[in-house]
Amino acid sequence: MIRARMLDAQLYLRKWALPLFLNRQNKYLYAGLMFATSSFLYLMSNHFPVFTPQQLPMGWIDRVTPFVPETVWIYLSEYFFFATIFVVCKDMVNANKYIYSFLALQTTSVLIFVLWPTTYPRELFPLDPATLDSWTYYVFNYLRSTDTPINCCPSLHVSSVYLSAFVYLDDQKKKFPIFFAWATLIALSTLTTKQHYLIDVVTGFGMAVIFYQIFHRYISYRGAQANR
């Protein structure tokens, strides 16, 4: 009786399993579509807030963390970080789980940004062209002009890189410490570039853990063996 019920449960879960559509031939196409979709969602909420953005209180770590504009290069390495997932990842089942979890994370975070927009007082940390090299000043200034100071909590920058690093918990595990360390440097750079509060970093990490667990541990998928 128990075995029959377990079988029924497995059949039920399989019925609602997500399809595995990503393979070695189309992975770069879908990677481009994924980032285009997530960028569109983020920028829409970032530039056209529905409600008035609220400034969060500065904690003591926020106050004592120095403003280091040069760390913007670490901050921007996030985009190269994402690209390595589709280049380095060998297990296509794992890559499918990643793309589902990434899109779910982006959509949920943007919904939070729409319902509860938060903002950071960047005006307290102006960029000084006299003390910065021209490339750093230009790139950082361009970043601030395209990415407004809202959409703070939870940090999508942080949650996205940690979720990406977690891919290596299931594929080429020896690489995980490297990518986790890289993700941590990027997370810290959100503080030194004064893009985020500490609470944004903490909640961003928590979001990454939650969506990794949901899509890599609990949700079922169809056609797993055929896509490896």
Secondary structure, DSSP 8 states (H G I E B T S, - for coil): -HHHHHHHHHHHHHHT-EE----TTTHHHHHHHHHHHHHHHHHHHHHS-SS--EE----HHHHHS---GGGHHHHHTHHHHHHHHHHH---HHHHHHHHHHHHHHHHHHHHHHHHS-EE--GGGS---TTTS-HHHHHHHHHHHHHS-SB--SS-HHHHHHHHHHHGGGTSSGGGHHHHHHHHHHHHHHHHHTTS--HHHHHHHHHHHHHHHHIIIII--EESTGGG-
